[in-house]
Amino acid sequence: MQPLITPQPGIMEIELYQGGASKAAGFDQVLKLSSNENPLGPSQAALAAFRSTANTLHRYPTTDHAELRTAIGEVHGLDPARIICGVGSDEILGLLCYAYAGPGDEIIHTAHGFSMYPVLTRAAGATPVVVAERDRVVDVDAILGAVTERTRLVFVANPGNPSSTRMPDEELARLASELPEDVVLVLDGAYAEFADGYDGGVSLVDKHPNAVMTRTFSKLYGLGGLRIGWGYASDEIIGVLNRLRPPFNLSLTQLATAEAAVRDRAYAAHCVALNAEQRARMVAGLRALGLACDDSETNFVLPRFSSPAQADACEAALRGQGILVRKVGGYGLPDALRITVGDEAGCTRVLDAVAGFLKVAA
Ligand SMILES: *Cc1c(COP(=O)(O)O)cnc(C)c1O
């Protein structure tokens, strides 16, 4: 019998999101390098702001997020009127899908793009179109070649997750210029701060009314547990998204903590510097062990093993020592593992554990 209640078309096609593992059997404390979190956690100023909100929890938060937008605007040199804040950048990505796509429409993302893109595309009733990358780097010609009259959005994570690579700036500019003006170009900058000299797409947003940049407090700012992200786009796009955004989407705790975090520029710079130092060590160390590994522009590295079986065995061996890393077979990279860059001691532990695994495997 046909069930009486049926969801909208496409919903049952959504694969449930798999988060990074946070537990390993037999360990109270794990070294969690599976979700690209900041190993140092949030800044002290952010924690102080977080605690201070305990006194005002009976108050509703603002609905316009003016203070947080002003802070982001000051720190990043942007017009606060063209910023929108959301429950993680995931919420902004979702609002973009709901605003601009529906049944019959297509949304393009690249082969090793973030796994939320197809989820949000289906949630809007639209159809995901996946295009190949070239050697784990976003391929502009492949994207342009996949555009049809049904294409409404293109998602590009730059730098990419789980690829860790960054597109050449000229290629990104070419994509923005050559994409039809009625297609929304979403520049997901979750890792923009870790890419040396990259503006996250600001200059392209300022030039192209159909371009949007999204950013997050979950990675560099160490606030993944609190769920705050933001977007920057033309007045036109921001005006559309604000109509869809639930007015009380962010709690006053989220707003106050994020504002203090973004204003603590010294701490952010310290975290970027630590990541750059340990990331270089990780890439060099993994290569010295004979593993292929692209230069990373993010806070994680992606070593490639000789086979999917070897990658799986290494993940299990690390888990056996209480070290959690991410398998990325679901992203079409079954021979690789995604490993978040930890602090110095954490990186040493990973490199030693991988070396030990390869010795036993040899
Ligand atoms: C982590 C991540 C995000 C952001 O997530 P939120 O926590 O929702 O802000 C967005 N895109 C990519 C590619 C990511 O890796």
The ligand as a Gaussian input file, in Angstrom:
#p B3LYP/6-31G(d) Opt

LIG

0 1
 C       33.688000      22.680000       7.674000
 C       33.227000      23.133000       6.340000
 C       32.180000      24.033000       6.193000
 C       31.525000      24.694000       7.328000
 O       30.828000      24.273000       8.161000
 P       30.026000      25.047000       9.298000
 O       30.526000      24.420000      10.525000
 O       28.623000      24.768000       8.960000
 O       30.346000      26.497000       9.185000
 C       31.795000      24.452000       4.945000
 N       32.432000      24.005000       3.858000
 C       33.456000      23.162000       3.945000
 C       34.142000      22.748000       2.700000
 C       33.877000      22.678000       5.178000
 O       34.884000      21.817000       5.250000

